[in-house]
């Protein structure tokens, strides 16, 4: 996914610095030297200034007199910003992002499916069915990109059919984060149960059965959450995160 920050010269600087912050190469409290950036990127001071301004709006950096520009504490980061979400999901996916996505989806998507069953138009119903067909077509594919695109289109169509603009905008979070989760769990999604669970959601929405739609999506999200925990637990850092989050339940 091409983000806004990657457009233009200053966008390139934003993108590189943003990824460094998300990967921990630039830690909270680290000082960012504009002169060093001038040398590294071979751009004008105006470009560097504009890039730092963009990162400031995303809550990633700030500046103080006599201290200069520095990386801010994590709690100030705009984690729902599309660029920030993309940086977190690139390369080796952030285990915490995958787990938090699962929790958010458990809360929102069953409710969205319930609303979609009641509010969907005939056109939206056709879009959901078409998305299901496209997802099924990627079932035996080993190509991750087409599978992620089809899965995203399916969930996006249901969010749109909910008739709630805020739920529909959840795709800003869903797109990069779903890519991260699917990159980890893709190999787990090779059983017919994966497709059957999705089809159950479609069947309920087509039948305008709100309770069945909620139940079917809840089952789908429960399985997705289980897959995410299983995959993330395979490395020590992820296993510790899973253990801590289970204790908090």
C-alpha positions, -999 to +999 in steps of 0.1 A: +000+000+000+014+034-010+009+059+018+005+096+016+039+101+033+057+084+004+048+111-021+075+136-030+109+143-016+098+152+019+075+121+018+105+099+013+122+114+044+090+110+064+087+074+054+122+064+063+122+082+096+087+068+104+098+032+098+129+037+119+108+049+148+083+020+145+112-005+144+128+010+174+159+022+155+150+056+168+137+052+204+116+075+225+138+104+237+163+101+209+174+134+195+170+139+157+198+161+143+184+180+112+220+187+100+227+149+100+195+144+080+206+170+055+238+150+049+221+116+048+193+125+024+210+152+004+179+174+004+172+210+013+166+223+048+131+231+038+124+194+029+138+183+063+117+209+081+085+198+062+092+161+069+096+168+106+064+188+106+045+158+092+060+135+118+050+160+145+014+159+133+015+121+137+027+125+173+061+108+166+084+138+171+084+171+190+108+199+196+118+220+226+141+250+230+177+240+238+168+203+234+159+202+197+138+177+179+133+143+196+112+111+193+082+113+216+069+087+240+047+060+225+015+072+242+017+103+220+018+085+187-012+086+165-016+049+162-047+051+141-029+072+115-028+052+082+010+058+078+017+047+113-004+016+109+014+008+077+049+012+092+039-011+121+027-038+098+056-038+073+083-064+072+081-086+103+046-078+117+044-062+151+030-090+174+013-064+196-005-050+166-017-084+156-031-091+191-047-057+194-063-060+160-079-093+171-094-077+202-108-047+183-122-070+156-139-091+182-157-060+195-166-043+162-171-068+134-199-090+149-218-058+156-211-046+120-224-079+106-256-075+127-262-040+113-253-051+077-280-078+079-306-052+087-294-023+066-277-037+036-290-027+001-293-052-027-262-037-043-242-041-011-255-076-007-242-084-042-208-068-033-205-091-002-214-121-023-189-111-050-162-106-023-170-141-010-166-156-044-132-138-049-120-150-015-129-186-023-110-182-056-078-175-036-084-205-012-059-228-028-035-200-039-001-197-023+001-161-033-004-140-002-012-107-019-043-118-037-055-136-005-051-105+016-068-083-010-098-107-012-101-110+026-099-073+030-126-067+003-149-092+021-146-075+055-147-040+040-179-048+021-196-058+054-184-027+072-197-006+044-231-024+045-234-016+082-247+018+073-224+034+099-197+057+085-174+053+115-174+015+112-168+018+074-137+040+082-124+012+104-107+000+071-080+026+078-069+003+107-080-029+091-060-028+058-024-026+070-032-046+102-050-074+084-020-077+061+002-082+091-021-108+107-026-127+074+012-127+068+015-146+100-015-168+098-019-174+061-008-210+063-035-217+089-062-206+065-061-237+042-090-257+056-125-257+043-136-244+077-121-210+069-144-206+039-174-222+056-172-197+084-171-168+060-200-182+040-221-185+071-217-147+076-228-141+040-258-164+042-271-147+073-266-112+058-284-122+026-312-137+047-314-105+067-310-125+099-293-101+123-287-125+151-273-152+129-250-127+112-237-116+146-232-152+158-215-162+125-191-133+126-184-138+163-174-174+155-152-162+126-135-136+148-130-161+177-112-184+153-092-155+139-082-145+174-072-180+183-051-182+151-034-149+159-025-160+195-012-193+183+010-178+156+023-149+177+032-173+205+058-190+183+085-165+193+095-156+229+084-120+226+050-129+212+045-156+238+052-131+266+026-107+251+000-134+248+006-145+285+003-109+297-029-103+278-045-135+290-038-125+326-056-092+320-088-109+308 
